[in-house]
Amino acid sequence: MLTSLSSRLTPEFSFIFYQYLYHVLKDQSSLPEEGLAMIRYHSFYPWHREGAYAHLTNEKDERILKAVRAFNPYDLYSKSNE
């Protein structure tokens, strides 16, 4: 059975603010998995903007990726004046 990209990233994934917030909220909120993923991965641009790591993803990751991409237009750092 293939493990998801998210489970492969966990040990080495940089522990930045968003990762910390994800870990706080995952056990203390009623946010759905997709909402938690938006928080956790929205700044992981190589994956959701450039398509990197696609060879490591599974169906769960693809579902999560859709949610992260849906959130991206509202991300403060991804906005443009256009």
VENCORNOR-V14819 format. One record per pair of residues at least 24 apart in sequence whose ideal C-beta (glycine too) atoms are under 6 Angstrom apart, sorted by sequence separation. I is the first residue (numbers start at 1). J is the second residue. D is the distance in whole Angstrom. If there is no record, write none. Layout:
I:J:D ; I:J:D
//
This chain:
18:43:6 ; 37:64:4 ; 41:68:5 ; 38:67:6 ; 37:67:6 ; 38:68:6 ; 37:68:6 ; 34:67:4 ; 38:71:4 ; 42:75:5 ; 5:53:6 ; 5:56:5 ; 5:57:5 ; 4:58:5 ; 2:58:5 ; 4:60:5 ; 5:61:4 ; 4:61:5
//
